[in-house]
Amino acid sequence: MQLDLITKNDLVSLKTDLLAEITNILQQHHPKPVLDTIRAAEARKILQCSEGKLHTLLKSGALPYTKVLGTIYIKREDVINLIQNPKK
């Protein structure tokens, strides 16, 4: 039976190679940048409205949103569009 010894330098070299490989893979397959989103509280400040009014806008579909782990996120451009072109 043949016995191969692994030295500390071998492990350091392996670590360096693995990190370089992982970095290369992540750079090639990085996800698209996250859209400019804001939380509901910031949207309320921009719109200068109450929680109830914001809830009505969200539930009626006038202001699209995404809910992640209980937190509501809204695209900043949707808030600005709502201000510029209010739906009646």
Long-range contacts (C-beta under 8 A, 24 or more apart in sequence): 35-75, 36-75, 36-76, 36-77, 37-66, 37-73, 37-74, 37-75, 37-76, 38-73, 38-74, 38-75, 38-76, 38-79, 39-71, 39-72, 39-73, 39-74, 40-65, 40-71, 40-72, 40-73, 40-74, 43-74, 43-79, 46-79, 46-80, 46-83, 47-79, 47-82, 47-83, 57-82, 62-87
